[in-house]
Amino acid sequence: MILLDTHILVWYLDDPEKLSQKSREAIDTGLRGEGAGIADITLWEIAMLVDKGRLTFDRDVEQWLADLSELPNFKKFRISPPIAALSAHLPGTFHGDPADRLIVATALNLSAPLVTRDSQIRDYTHVETIW
């Protein structure tokens, strides 16, 4: 199992040339195996980016998210009590963005590598990342 950061999910589905070869291969391998995980907060983050005009799709965001739910081997992970608690007290020092904290906490909870281009997350030594 691997977990996808928000931008990685969007790029994989709508703009795959933005991905590094290593990240694309990791996602493809994950989808052939245990699957690619998506933290629930990612759905909210996508909707917010569309609402702010920072992200656009060829259809409305509600339909895009509904279509995502139909894709095989993409698994959504809820914000469980352990993930919520871990996000509030991540080990070491991590920035305060709630979405990033929940995504990192989800990866740690699953013991899964996180596919991300985000340098702040990649510099955080407590989570394994792929880029």
LUMDRENBA-441358 format. One line per field, with one value per residue (C-alpha): residue in one letter; chain; x negated, y, z negated. Coordinates in nm, 2 decimals, padded with zeros to 4 digits. Each point is the difference from the previous one (the first is absolute). Layout:
REM residues N
residuo (A | ...)
cadena (A | ...)
px (X | ...)
py (Y | ...)
pz (Z | ...)
//
This chain:
REM residues 131
residuo (M | I | L | L | D | T | H | I | L | V | W | Y | L | D | D | P | E | K | L | S | Q | K | S | R | E | A | I | D | T | G | L | R | G | E | G | A | G | I | A | D | I | T | L | W | E | I | A | M | L | V | D | K | G | R | L | T | F | D | R | D | V | E | Q | W | L | A | D | L | S | E | L | P | N | F | K | K | F | R | I | S | P | P | I | A | A | L | S | A | H | L | P | G | T | F | H | G | D | P | A | D | R | L | I | V | A | T | A | L | N | L | S | A | P | L | V | T | R | D | S | Q | I | R | D | Y | T | H | V | E | T | I | W)
cadena (A | A | A | A | A | A | A | A | A | A | A | A | A | A | A | A | A | A | A | A | A | A | A | A | A | A | A | A | A | A | A | A | A | A | A | A | A | A | A | A | A | A | A | A | A | A | A | A | A | A | A | A | A | A | A | A | A | A | A | A | A | A | A | A | A | A | A | A | A | A | A | A | A | A | A | A | A | A | A | A | A | A | A | A | A | A | A | A | A | A | A | A | A | A | A | A | A | A | A | A | A | A | A | A | A | A | A | A | A | A | A | A | A | A | A | A | A | A | A | A | A | A | A | A | A | A | A | A | A | A | A)
px (00.00 | -00.11 | 00.17 | 00.04 | -00.04 | 00.28 | -00.20 | -00.13 | 00.35 | 00.11 | -00.31 | 00.02 | 00.36 | 00.00 | -00.36 | -00.23 | -00.29 | -00.06 | -00.09 | -00.36 | -00.06 | -00.06 | 00.33 | 00.19 | -00.15 | 00.07 | 00.37 | 00.03 | -00.16 | 00.23 | 00.31 | -00.10 | -00.06 | 00.17 | 00.12 | -00.06 | 00.13 | 00.17 | 00.05 | 00.36 | -00.14 | -00.13 | 00.36 | 00.07 | -00.33 | 00.08 | 00.35 | -00.16 | -00.26 | 00.27 | 00.21 | -00.30 | -00.06 | -00.34 | 00.11 | 00.24 | 00.13 | 00.19 | 00.31 | 00.13 | -00.19 | 00.29 | 00.00 | -00.38 | 00.00 | 00.29 | -00.19 | -00.31 | 00.21 | 00.08 | -00.37 | -00.13 | -00.28 | 00.02 | 00.08 | 00.12 | -00.11 | 00.22 | -00.12 | 00.01 | -00.06 | -00.36 | -00.07 | 00.16 | -00.20 | -00.33 | 00.06 | 00.01 | -00.33 | -00.22 | -00.35 | -00.27 | 00.08 | 00.26 | 00.18 | 00.36 | 00.20 | 00.29 | 00.03 | -00.37 | 00.00 | 00.30 | -00.16 | -00.33 | 00.18 | 00.19 | -00.32 | -00.16 | 00.31 | -00.01 | -00.38 | 00.03 | -00.24 | 00.15 | -00.04 | -00.05 | -00.20 | 00.05 | -00.35 | 00.13 | 00.14 | -00.30 | -00.23 | 00.20 | -00.21 | 00.28 | 00.19 | -00.13 | 00.06 | -00.03 | -00.06)
py (00.00 | 00.35 | 00.33 | 00.28 | 00.37 | 00.22 | 00.14 | -00.34 | -00.14 | 00.28 | -00.02 | -00.38 | 00.02 | 00.33 | 00.10 | -00.30 | 00.16 | 00.21 | -00.31 | -00.12 | -00.34 | -00.15 | 00.13 | -00.12 | -00.35 | -00.01 | 00.08 | -00.24 | -00.27 | 00.09 | -00.02 | -00.35 | -00.11 | 00.12 | 00.32 | 00.37 | 00.17 | 00.34 | 00.18 | 00.13 | 00.35 | -00.01 | 00.01 | 00.31 | 00.16 | -00.06 | 00.16 | 00.30 | 00.04 | 00.00 | 00.25 | 00.23 | -00.02 | -00.16 | -00.33 | -00.07 | -00.32 | -00.08 | -00.06 | 00.13 | -00.10 | -00.20 | -00.22 | -00.02 | -00.13 | -00.24 | -00.13 | -00.05 | -00.22 | -00.24 | -00.06 | -00.34 | -00.04 | 00.36 | -00.04 | 00.29 | 00.01 | 00.17 | 00.24 | -00.26 | 00.08 | -00.12 | 00.21 | 00.31 | -00.04 | -00.07 | 00.31 | 00.22 | -00.13 | -00.11 | -00.10 | 00.26 | 00.33 | 00.04 | 00.30 | 00.09 | -00.06 | -00.23 | -00.18 | -00.09 | -00.10 | -00.24 | -00.14 | -00.06 | -00.15 | -00.23 | -00.12 | -00.06 | -00.18 | -00.23 | -00.04 | 00.10 | 00.21 | 00.33 | 00.11 | 00.37 | 00.28 | 00.23 | 00.07 | 00.08 | -00.35 | -00.16 | 00.17 | -00.14 | -00.30 | -00.18 | -00.11 | -00.19 | 00.19 | -00.07 | 00.25)
pz (00.00 | 00.08 | -00.09 | 00.25 | -00.09 | 00.15 | 00.29 | 00.09 | 00.03 | 00.22 | 00.22 | 00.03 | 00.12 | 00.20 | 00.08 | -00.04 | 00.18 | -00.32 | -00.19 | -00.04 | 00.16 | -00.35 | -00.14 | 00.31 | -00.03 | -00.37 | 00.06 | 00.29 | -00.22 | -00.29 | 00.21 | 00.13 | -00.36 | -00.33 | 00.15 | -00.02 | -00.31 | -00.02 | -00.33 | -00.03 | -00.06 | 00.36 | 00.13 | -00.20 | 00.11 | 00.37 | -00.05 | -00.17 | 00.27 | 00.27 | -00.20 | -00.03 | 00.38 | -00.05 | 00.16 | 00.29 | 00.16 | 00.31 | -00.21 | -00.33 | -00.31 | -00.15 | 00.32 | 00.00 | -00.36 | 00.08 | 00.29 | -00.22 | -00.23 | 00.29 | 00.08 | -00.10 | -00.25 | -00.13 | -00.37 | -00.21 | -00.37 | -00.25 | -00.27 | -00.28 | -00.36 | 00.01 | 00.32 | -00.15 | -00.32 | 00.18 | 00.23 | -00.31 | -00.14 | 00.29 | -00.12 | 00.05 | 00.16 | 00.28 | 00.13 | -00.09 | 00.32 | -00.11 | 00.33 | 00.01 | -00.36 | 00.06 | 00.32 | -00.18 | -00.30 | 00.23 | 00.16 | -00.34 | -00.12 | 00.30 | -00.01 | 00.37 | 00.21 | 00.11 | 00.37 | -00.01 | 00.17 | -00.30 | -00.13 | -00.35 | -00.03 | 00.17 | -00.25 | -00.29 | -00.10 | -00.18 | 00.31 | 00.30 | 00.32 | 00.37 | 00.27)
//
